[in-house]
């Protein structure tokens, strides 16, 4: 088999790149626990918010994509990119550093900064591959997760990256934002058992430009009269309206560029160049109500017709670019943190790139799926409560708990039905875990969480 003809680039989401300063790891494998729970996030404070300079003089630089799971409680979770990266290289015969590149970036910053760097570096990668392979028609294929899809969209639409890009496959990208970003800005960490100093350190994220660019862009809210309200028009507590305007301008810039590009014949010939994979059937914030004091109460039900479920972080309606519909979408009934290592998703992505028959990932409308409810954070010594729901008729669900911090065999147990949910409740030692739930005739759903020993915190 000959070499794969194009250059494949993998862009992670927010949290998904290791960050270093003076050679010291600030965020990455081995440092995440220290960063999140030992007041280490204060070291990541953004010193030049709003700047588009590539170097803002703080010495913090990206090193590599994150291989393993990471989370910021009550904000965002990722499952790591080890499996997706390996599958892309193995199944497609890609050569790292030749026609496969991982693109770590400083995820604190305005996404335009990373997009500009992507334009520069991908130009060099593509030029070198065309010369080495002899394929002058080689182009880029962008595989992007979560916020990485916003970087790719800005590169393709605004920076004219479409001329060099054959396809973009966006996995769980919040093109229209996420309610979790707004909730974090207003409420921060909800776990009352964490020391105040730890909470303040974690709230450093509220100062990142990227967080504002993850806010909902449309009429996500309703006011006391029941009228739709955009964030930019609402007087919200703990939300900087000027930064909301700046973030909205970022999204408007991409939308306007995409509209303009549609008048270009060569651009239109790329029909089908954007595909999406949407996480579904997980409880997701899809709207909210703002009171007279500027506080938001979130709703798991729609305040816009058609705004349905999601992956627990990204609402379904948000996971496709505004200029395309769900006809370009595939669906995976699992969480935001699990979707990049979901077996059928990886097969679907690899087959789509290779031009092979794709794994069918259809919207099942809840049939044959499991909805999983897991808190981000639990206290050691207290019960970990995991709930799940399914439309299948099942006497019990199978639960697998994997401790991500050691090599002990996973715990396998059952979840029995209590009223409307299947429930498992038991105390676990401190550590990071993955909960996976399955049943006969239903696809597996999984998510990650952390158990914290408060006595070990500063």
C-alpha positions in Angstrom: 0.0 0.0 0.0 1.3 3.4 -0.9 1.8 6.3 1.5 -1.4 8.1 2.5 -1.6 11.0 0.1 -2.5 13.9 2.4 -1.3 15.5 5.6 -3.4 14.8 8.7 -3.3 17.2 11.6 -4.8 16.4 15.0 -6.0 19.5 17.1 -7.0 18.8 20.7 -9.5 20.8 22.7 -9.1 23.1 25.7 -6.9 21.5 28.4 -5.6 19.1 25.7 -2.0 20.5 25.4 0.8 20.3 27.8 2.1 23.8 28.9 5.6 24.5 30.1 7.6 27.4 31.4 11.4 27.4 31.4 11.3 23.7 30.8 9.1 23.1 33.8 5.8 21.3 33.2 2.9 23.5 34.4 0.0 21.5 32.9 0.4 17.9 31.7 0.8 14.3 32.7 2.1 14.2 36.3 1.3 17.9 37.0 -2.5 18.0 36.6 -3.3 17.0 40.1 -0.8 19.5 41.5 -2.1 22.2 39.2 -5.8 21.7 40.0 -5.7 20.8 43.7 -2.5 22.3 45.0 -3.1 25.9 43.9 -0.9 25.4 40.8 -3.4 26.9 38.3 -2.4 30.4 39.5 0.8 29.9 37.6 -1.2 29.8 34.4 -2.8 33.2 34.9 -3.1 35.1 31.6 -1.0 38.2 31.8 -2.1 39.8 28.5 -5.8 39.1 27.9 -7.0 40.2 24.5 -3.5 40.1 23.0 -3.0 38.5 19.6 0.7 38.5 19.9 2.1 35.0 19.6 4.6 35.7 22.4 3.1 37.7 25.3 6.3 37.4 27.4 5.1 35.1 30.1 7.3 32.2 29.0 4.5 29.7 28.8 4.6 27.5 25.7 2.8 24.4 24.5 4.9 21.2 24.3 2.7 18.3 23.2 -0.8 17.1 23.1 -2.2 15.5 26.3 -2.3 11.7 26.2 -4.4 11.1 29.2 -7.7 12.4 30.8 -7.8 15.8 32.5 -10.6 17.9 34.0 -11.3 21.3 35.6 -14.2 20.6 38.0 -17.5 22.2 37.0 -16.0 23.4 33.8 -14.6 21.0 31.2 -13.3 17.4 30.8 -11.3 15.6 28.2 -10.3 12.0 27.8 -6.9 12.5 26.3 -5.8 11.8 22.8 -3.5 8.7 23.0 -6.0 6.3 21.4 -7.2 8.7 18.7 -3.6 9.6 17.7 -2.5 5.9 17.6 -5.6 4.8 15.6 -5.0 7.5 13.0 -1.4 6.6 12.5 -1.9 2.8 12.6 -5.0 2.5 10.5 -4.0 5.0 7.8 -0.3 4.2 7.8 0.6 7.8 8.6 4.2 8.8 9.5 4.5 11.2 12.4 6.5 14.3 11.4 5.9 13.5 7.7 2.2 13.4 6.9 0.8 13.3 10.5 1.2 16.1 12.9 -0.2 16.8 16.4 -0.9 20.5 17.0 -0.5 21.5 20.7 -1.3 25.1 21.5 -1.7 27.5 24.4 -5.4 26.9 25.2 -5.6 29.9 27.5 -5.3 32.4 24.6 -7.6 33.8 22.0 -8.1 31.0 19.5 -7.0 33.3 16.7 -3.4 33.1 18.0 -3.3 29.3 17.5 -5.1 29.6 14.1 -2.4 32.0 12.8 0.3 29.6 13.9 -1.5 26.7 12.3 -1.6 28.5 9.0 2.2 29.1 9.2 3.2 25.6 10.3 0.7 23.7 8.1 2.0 25.5 5.1 5.5 24.2 5.8 4.3 20.7 6.6 2.3 20.5 3.3 5.1 21.9 1.2 7.6 19.4 2.6 5.2 16.5 2.1 4.4 17.4 -1.4 8.1 17.5 -2.2 8.9 14.2 -0.4 5.9 12.3 -1.7 5.8 13.7 -5.1 2.1 14.4 -4.7 1.6 18.0 -5.7 -2.2 17.6 -5.0 -1.7 16.7 -1.3 -3.8 18.7 1.0 -4.6 19.0 4.8 -7.1 16.9 6.6 -7.9 18.4 10.0 -9.1 16.1 12.8 -10.3 18.4 15.6 -11.9 18.0 19.0 -13.8 20.4 21.1 -12.3 23.9 21.1 -9.7 22.7 18.5 -12.6 23.0 16.0 -12.9 26.7 16.6 -9.2 27.1 15.7 -9.6 25.0 12.6 -12.7 27.0 11.6 -10.9 30.3 11.9 -8.0 28.9 9.9 -10.2 27.5 7.1 -12.7 30.3 6.8 -10.9 33.5 7.8 -7.3 32.8 7.0 -8.2 31.1 3.7 -7.0 27.7 4.8 -9.8 26.1 2.8 -7.5 26.5 -0.3 -5.1 23.9 1.3 -7.6 21.8 3.2 -9.4 18.8 1.8 -11.6 18.1 4.9 -12.3 18.9 8.5 -13.8 16.4 10.9 -15.0 18.2 14.0 -15.6 16.0 17.0 -17.8 17.6 19.8 -16.9 21.2 18.8 -18.9 24.0 20.5 -19.4 26.1 17.4 -22.2 28.0 19.2 -20.7 27.7 22.7 -21.4 25.8 25.9 -23.5 26.6 28.9 -20.8 25.1 31.1 -18.5 28.1 30.3 -21.1 30.5 31.5 -21.9 28.5 34.6 -18.2 28.4 35.5 -17.9 32.1 35.2 -20.8 32.8 37.5 -20.4 30.0 40.0 -16.9 28.7 39.9 -16.4 25.4 41.8 -19.5 24.1 43.5 -17.9 21.5 45.7 -18.2 23.0 49.2 -15.7 20.7 50.7 -12.7 22.2 48.8 -10.7 24.8 50.6 -11.3 28.4 49.5 -7.7 28.7 48.3 -8.1 25.8 45.9 -11.3 27.2 44.6 -9.6 30.6 43.9 -6.8 28.9 42.1 -9.1 26.9 39.9 -11.1 30.1 39.1 -8.0 31.4 37.4 -9.7 29.9 34.3 -12.3 32.7 34.4 -9.6 35.1 33.1 -8.7 33.1 30.0 -9.7 34.5 26.6 -10.6 31.0 25.4 -13.2 30.6 28.1 -15.1 33.6 26.8 -14.9 32.2 23.2 -16.7 29.1 24.6 -19.7 31.0 25.8 -23.1 30.5 24.1 -23.3 32.8 21.1 -27.1 32.8 20.4 -30.2 33.5 22.4 -29.3 31.0 25.1 -31.1 32.8 27.9 -34.6 34.0 28.7 -35.5 36.9 30.9 -38.2 37.2 33.5 -40.8 38.0 30.8 -39.8 34.8 28.9 -38.1 36.7 26.0 -34.9 35.3 24.4 -31.7 37.1 25.4 -28.2 36.9 24.1 -25.3 37.0 26.6 -24.0 40.2 25.0 -27.3 42.0 25.8 -27.7 40.7 29.3 -26.3 42.3 32.5 -24.8 39.2 34.0 -23.0 39.0 37.3 -19.3 38.0 37.1 -19.4 38.2 33.3 -17.3 40.9 31.6 -19.6 42.3 28.8 -16.7 43.8 26.9 -15.0 40.4 26.7 -18.3 38.8 25.7 -18.4 41.3 22.8 -14.9 40.5 21.8 -15.6 36.8 21.9 -18.8 37.3 19.8 -16.8 39.2 17.3 -14.5 36.2 16.9 -17.5 34.0 16.0 -19.0 36.7 13.8 -15.8 37.0 11.9 -15.9 33.2 11.0 -19.6 33.3 10.1 -19.1 36.3 7.8 -16.0 34.8 6.2 -17.9 31.5 5.5 -20.7 33.5 4.0 -18.3 35.4 1.7 -16.5 32.3 0.8 -19.7 30.8 -0.6 -19.5 33.2 -3.5 -16.2 31.6 -4.6 -16.5 28.7 -7.1 -13.5 26.7 -5.8 -14.9 26.9 -2.3 -18.3 25.6 -3.3 -16.6 22.6 -5.0 -15.5 21.5 -1.5 -19.1 20.5 -0.7 -19.0 18.0 2.2 -15.5 19.1 3.3 -16.8 19.7 6.8 -18.1 16.8 8.9 -19.1 16.7 12.5 -19.3 14.0 15.2 -21.9 14.9 17.9 -22.1 13.5 21.4 -25.7 12.9 22.3 -28.1 11.6 24.9 -26.2 13.0 27.9 -27.7 15.6 30.3 -26.5 19.0 28.9 -27.2 22.6 29.7 -29.2 23.9 26.8 -30.5 27.2 28.1 -31.2 29.2 31.2 -33.2 32.0 32.8 -31.6 35.2 34.0 -33.1 37.0 37.0 -33.2 40.7 37.8 -29.9 40.4 39.7 -28.0 38.9 36.7 -27.8 35.3 38.0 -28.6 32.5 35.6 -30.5 29.3 36.5 -29.7 26.7 33.9 -32.1 24.3 32.2 -31.6 20.9 30.8 -34.5 21.5 28.5 -34.7 23.6 25.4 -35.3 27.3 25.4 -35.0 27.1 21.6 -36.9 24.7 19.4 -34.6 21.9 18.3 -31.9 22.5 20.9 -31.6 18.9 22.1 -29.4 17.1 24.6 -25.7 16.9 23.9 -22.5 15.3 25.3 -22.8 16.7 28.8 -20.7 19.8 27.8 -21.6 20.7 24.2 -25.3 21.0 23.3 -26.3 19.0 20.2 -27.4 22.1 18.3 -24.1 23.8 19.0 -22.0 21.0 17.6 -22.3 21.9 13.9 -21.2 25.1 12.2 -24.1 27.5 11.6 -23.8 27.3 7.8 -24.2 23.5 7.7 -26.8 21.2 9.1 -26.9 17.8 10.8 -26.8 16.2 7.4 -23.0 16.3 7.8 -23.2 14.8 11.3 -22.6 11.4 12.9 -23.8 10.7 16.4 -22.2 9.0 19.4 -24.3 8.6 22.6 -21.5 9.3 25.1 -19.8 12.1 27.0 -17.5 14.9 25.9 -14.6 13.3 27.8 -15.1 9.9 26.2 -16.0 10.7 22.6 -12.4 10.8 21.2 -11.7 7.3 22.4 -15.1 5.9 21.5 -14.4 2.9 19.3 -17.1 3.5 16.7 -16.0 7.2 16.5 -12.4 6.3 15.8 -13.5 3.8 13.1 -15.8 6.4 11.6 -13.1 9.0 11.4 -10.5 6.7 10.0 -12.9 5.3 7.4 -14.1 8.8 6.4 -10.5 9.9 5.8 -9.6 6.8 3.9 -12.7 7.0 1.7 -13.9 3.6 3.0 -17.5 2.8 4.0 -18.1 4.6 7.2 -19.2 3.1 10.5 -22.9 4.1 10.8 -23.3 6.6 13.6 -26.9 7.5 13.5 -29.1 9.6 15.7 -30.9 6.9 17.7 -33.3 9.2 19.4 -32.5 7.7 22.8 -33.2 4.1 21.7 -30.4 1.8 22.5 -28.5 4.5 24.4 -27.6 5.2 28.0 -27.6 8.6 29.7 -24.9 8.9 32.4 -25.0 11.3 35.4 -21.6 11.6 37.1 -20.4 14.6 39.2 -16.9 15.9 38.4 -15.7 15.8 42.0 -16.4 13.6 45.0 -14.9 13.7 48.5 -12.9 10.7 49.7 -14.8 8.9 52.5 -18.2 10.0 51.1 -20.3 8.0 48.7 -19.7 8.3 45.0 -23.2 8.4 43.5 -23.5 7.3 39.8 -26.8 7.3 38.1 -27.8 6.2 34.6 -31.0 6.0 32.6 -32.0 4.1 29.4 -35.1 3.5 27.4 -34.1 -0.2 27.2 -36.0 -2.6 29.4 -33.2 -3.9 31.6 -33.2 -5.5 35.1 -29.8 -3.9 35.7 -26.9 -2.1 34.0 -23.2 -3.1 34.1 -20.8 -0.6 35.6 -17.0 -0.7 35.2 -14.9 1.6 37.3 -11.3 2.1 36.2 -8.8 3.9 38.5 -6.8 5.9 36.0 -3.9 6.4 38.5 -2.9 2.8 39.0 -2.8 -0.5 37.2 -5.2 -2.4 39.5 -8.0 -4.4 37.7 -11.1 -2.3 37.2 -14.1 -2.8 39.5 -17.0 -4.5 37.8 -20.4 -4.3 39.4 -24.1 -3.8 38.7 -26.4 -0.7 38.9 -29.9 -1.6 40.1 -33.0 0.5 39.3 -34.3 2.9 41.9 -37.3 4.8 40.7 -36.4 6.4 37.3 -32.6 5.7 37.4 -30.1 2.9 37.7 -27.9 3.7 40.7 -24.6 2.7 42.2 -23.4 4.4 45.4 -20.2 3.5 47.3 -17.1 5.2 48.7 -13.9 5.1 46.7 -10.3 6.0 47.6 -8.8 9.3 46.2 -7.9 9.1 42.6 -9.1 9.7 39.0 -11.7 7.3 37.6 -13.5 6.4 34.4 -17.1 5.1 34.8 -18.4 3.0 31.9 -22.0 1.8 31.8 -23.4 -0.7 29.3 -26.3 -3.1 28.9 -27.5 -5.7 26.4 -28.8 -3.8 23.3 -27.5 -0.4 24.5 -24.3 1.3 23.5 -21.7 2.0 26.3 -21.6 5.5 27.9 -18.6 6.6 29.9 -17.3 9.7 31.7 -14.5 10.6 34.1 -14.5 12.0 37.7 -12.1 12.6 40.5 -12.2 11.6 44.2 -10.3 14.1 46.5 -8.8 13.5 49.9 -9.4 16.9 51.5 -6.9 16.3 54.2 -4.1 16.3 51.6 -5.0 19.7 50.2 -3.3 22.9 51.2 
